[in-house]
């Protein structure tokens, strides 16, 4: 089981580790949901200490249908990637889905991670996408393995909440998005469009209903491209976007880190989409 901390073993077995109460709880919830729907479960094994079950008695019910066993803290520490896995570890099947499955569901908001290499950053963006209500997170080829233990921990359970697609070619993704009317925005510190201006224009359009046109309507279905932590998006990736959008920096900081920039961008789209949906609903009832 400890070998699942390494990528070769994960790929061979199609399994990964979820460590700690939060991640294991969300994995087990998804497991039970899939079983109720007649689909294969997600969790195959659960190992928990007696003290953990005393603190979180709900795990006994959630772990039904899995191979659940008691284990000492020392045994759990040997199994897990962290020194202290907080008393519980689960072995899970891969949960990623195909790009076709995501696109067929008509997504309105997606986060696309292009050659993002740091597992902590990848997990943070996935968690932000989940919080913003995004429909999927897509990792291009050469990005970090989202099943890396650090990445899984960084998602804080969000890995089990929304569809994740792995190993996608950016050009193929862009073509598929454009064919379905999904706009592509590249988060770029040197972008010609200002995110604050786009948000202001979106609010004006919603409040006045005057048909005001802007370079891009944030309420439209959108895939945000986020680039590598050090180099950002490559020229090829930037050219795939409909627009390059900069998050304005008003202080003395050189730039925002990947996780922060992605959170700001995703929430800007999510807010515009939700406000537009509310406005449309009100107009239909008048």
N, C-alpha and C positions, 0 to 999 in steps of 0.2 A: 504493500500500500504506500509506503514512503516513496517508492519510485515514481509515483504520480506527480511528485514535485518537479520531475524532469519532463521535458517535452517529448522525447522519444517514447517513453512509457505511456504518456497520455495519448499520443497518436496511435500507438499500437492497440491500446485497449478501448479507445474512444471514451475515456472517462477522465474525470478530474476531481480535485478535492475542494470541498467547501468547509471552511473552518469557522468556529465561533457560533454563538446562538443566533445572531441576526441572519447570517448567510444560510445556515442550516434550516432555520425556521422558514425562510422564503423558498428554499429548495423543496422542503417538505410540503408546503402549501401548494406549489405548482405540481408536485408529485400527486397529491390527492385530487387536485382538479383534473389532471389528465386521466387518472384512474376512473373518476366519476364519469368522464366523457367517453370511456371505453378505449382510451389510448394508452400506450405504454407509459409507465411511470418514469420519473427522472432519477430518483434516488435508489441505489441498489443496497447500500450498507450504511449503517449509522453506528458510531461508537461514542458512548457518553459515559462520563464519570457519575458516581452516585451523588456527589455534591451538585453537579449541574442539574440533574433531574430533580433534586430537591428545590433548586431555585426556579426551574422552569418545568413544572409538572406537565405542561401541555405537550411536551415532546413525546411522551409515551403514547398519546393518542395520534399525534401527527405521524409518528414513525410506523404506524400499522401498515402492513404490506411490504415492509422492507426487512432486510436482515439486520435487526437491531441487537446490539450487544453492549454489555457493560465493560468498561475498561478503566484502568487506573490512570492517574494524571501522568505518570511516567511513561506508560504505554502510549497515551495520546500524544505526548510531546515527541516521542520517537516517530509516530505516524505523520505528524503534521509538519508544515514548513516553518511555522513559528515556534518559538520556545514555549509559549503559553497559548494553546489553542482554545482557552476558555472552556475547557471541559467537554467539548463535543466536536466531532468531525464526521462528515458524510462523504461517501463516494457517489458521484453523480455521473450520469451519462451526458455526453455533449448535447447542448441545447440549441446550437445554431441552426438556422434554416436557410433555404435557398433564396437568392435574389428574386426569382420569379414569384415565389410565395409572397414576399413582401409587396412587390409591385402589383400583384393581382388584388391585394387588399386595398388598393387606392390610398396610399399614404398621403398625408398632408404635411408631415414634418419629419425629416430624417437628418441624422448627424452622420457625416461621412469622414472617417479618420484616414488620412492619406499618409502612409509611411510614419505613423506615430509609433515610436519605439519604446517609450517608458511605460511600464505596466501600471504605475500609479496614476499617470496622466490618462491612460486609456480608461481605467476604471472610474476615474473622476468624471470624465466626459460622459461615459455611459450612465453614471448616476445622475448627472445634470440633465441628460436627455430624458431619462425616466421622470425626473421631477417636473420637467417642462411639458410632459405629456406627449413626447415624440412617439412616432409610430414604429421607428426602427433605428438601429445603429449599424452602420456598415463599415467594415474594415477592409481597406485595400490590401493587395499583396504587399509584402515586405513590412506590414505593420506587426506590432507585438502580438503574441499569442494571448488572447483574452482569457484563456484557461490557466495562464501563469498564476500561481498562488497569490502573488502580490496584487495582480490585476483583479482577481476574484474578490479579495478582501476589500480593495478600493471601491468596488461597486456597492458594497454594503447591502447586498441582496438584490440590487436592481438587475443583475444579470438574469434573474429568473422572472422579470416583470415584462420585458418587451423583446420583440424579435431581434436577433443579432445575426448578421451575415458576414462571412469571413472570406478573405482571399479574392476580392473582386477586382477586376481590371477597371481603372477609373474611366477610360474612354468608353468601354462597354456600358458602364453604369450611366454615364452622361447621356449616351445615345438613347438608352432605355427610358431615362427620366424625361428627356425632351419629347420622345414619342408619346408620352403619357401626359404631357402638359405640366410637368413638374419643373419649376425653375431651379437653377443652380446658382447659389451665391458662394463666393470664395471669401473666407475671412482673411483679410490681408491688411496689414498695418499701413500699406501704401495705396490702399484702394481708392478709386475715384469717387465712390459713394460713401457718405457718412451715415452710420447707423442711426444716430439721433435724428438726422433730417428725415430718414425714411420712416421712423416712428412718428414724427410730427406730421408728416404727410399722410400717413395711414389714419391718424386720429382726425385730421381735418376732413378727409374723405368720408369717414364714418359719421362725423358730427354734422357736417353740412349737407352731405348727399348731393354735392354739386358736380359730381363726375370729374373731380379734380384728378389730373393725371400726373404721375411721377415716374421716375426712371424704373422703379420696381415697387410692386404692391406686396408688402409683407404678409398680407392676408391670404395670398395665393399659396398653393402647395409648393413646398420648398425643400430642397436638399442643400444643407450647409456643408461645404468642404472645409475641413480643418487640417492644417499641415504639420509637418515634422517640427518637433520642439525647437531645434536649432536653426534649420534652414527655412522653415515655413513650407508653403506649397511650391512645388517646382513650376517652371515655366509651362510645361506641358499641362499640369493640373490647372494652373491659372487660366490657360487658354480654353479649357473645357467649360468654364463658368460663364453664365450670362452677364454677371457683374462681379466686380471686386468691391468688397465692403470693408471699411475701416471702422473699428470701435474707437471713438475719440478719447484721447488721453488729455485731461485738463490739468494734471499736476506735472511734477518733474520726472515721473517714472518714464523709462525708455519705452516700455511696452507692457502689455498684460501677459501673464503666462497662459498656456494653452487652456487649462481648465477654466480659468476665469473668463477668458475671451469666449470660449464655447458656451459657457453658461449665459453670458450676456446676450449673445446672438440668438441662441435657442429660445430664450424667454422673450426676446423682442418679437420673434415670429409667432410664438405661442400666444402672446397677449393680443397681437393684431388679429390672428385667426379667431380667437375666442370672442373678441369684441365684435368682429364682423359677423360671427355666427349669432350673437345675441341681437345685434341690430337687425339682421335679416329675419330672425324669429319675431321680433317686435313688429316689423313692417307687415308680416304675413297676418298678424292678429288684429291689425288696425282696420 
